[in-house]
Amino acid sequence: MSQENYTTLDRRNKHLNYRERYSIEILLKEKMTVFEISKRLGRHKRTIEREIAKGTVWLLNSDLSYRREYCADRGQMVYDRNGRNKGPGLKIGKDHKLAKYIEQKIVKEKYSPDAVIGQIKAKDIEFETSICTKTLYNYIDQEVFANITNKDLPVKKDKKKGSYRKVKIAHKNLKGTSIEERPAEVEKREEYGHWEMDCVVGNQGGSGAALLVLSERRSREEIIYKMDSKTQESVQKVLDALEKKHGKQFRKKFKTITVDNGSEFLNFKGLERSRSNPEEKRVKIYYAHPYSSWERGTNENSNKLIRRFIPKGTDISKISKKTIKAIEKWMNNYPRRILGYKTPKELAG
């Protein structure tokens, strides 16, 4: 039976029926792709993918080997079984406006489920129903949303005990000021103007381009600059540019900067010295202890957000400055749980 003239009206938000399952089986045998089948049946691509996954069985070949193949009868059996075991209806119900809002935030704007729910509550955005973060995660695991899967969520990796990021330690950095001498009020995060600074590197053996990331401890405001190389000269050049940009307000905006012991931060005198008056200091630099990334926790968390857009191994030299500034803007407008789901921009003013 040929399927060339088979068409189906758009059946979004309705369950697949047996006829559609049988069509999927036939079209797969005709070597059609999932995308082609979804277009033919007027269904979302994820709907077809989920159906194939639950209806696929192992079949025995004539040579006693096995093959995996989609079976319409198997798919219908699973559907019927799930229907009999179905509990109460989903809390999100028919609130399509909420579902669309969630999909927009997670897929397009790269929000985490917690950020979506937190901002809805913080800003009193009204929908017909309300759900909590845990419920939203459950819905995503159950593939309730047509356009969201776990692939759209930030990757969570379990850190092994004792693991740390390798840093080229500046053993000659004996005169820099230790974090132990940093004023206690910096730790409290009550005053604006205390920053952490780090580098995000690209692929090993590549161009050597890197990002210089500055994170303000109180507001979590982010400043990101692209550098051609991860060197002392490049870092100092960025701070010079920032001092030129902010002028007399530089010392108010940047009171202290805490860095790790990477070799690119070795020249503390050059980083602290004002470009306009070399006899004066523009900022105070403090050095965290080696292999103590938690002492710059704001930086570490910021770098994870950046990696959503620039995965490890990416050649940063190929990332445009416009793209980097777009990432910076996104981060400064991203609601944080630790800020009561306000954004860094709202706190920094």
ABEGO torsion letter per residue (X at the ends): XBAAABBBBBABGBBBBAAAAAAAAAAAAAGBBAAAAAAAAGBBAAAAAAAAAAABBBBBBAAGBBBBBBBAAAAAAAAAAAAAABBBBBAAEABAAAAAAAAAAAAAAGBBAAAAAAAAAAAGBBBABBBBAAAAAAAAAAGABAABBAAABBBBBBBBBGBBBBBBBBAABAABBBAAABBAAAAAGABBGBBBBBBBBBBBGBAGBBBBBBBBAAAGBBBBBBBABBBAAAAAAAAAAAAAAAEAAAAAABABBBBBABAAAABAAAAABBAABAABBABBBBBBBBGBAAABAAAAAAAAAAAAABBBGBBAAABBAAAAAAAAAAAAABBBAAAGGBBAAAAAX
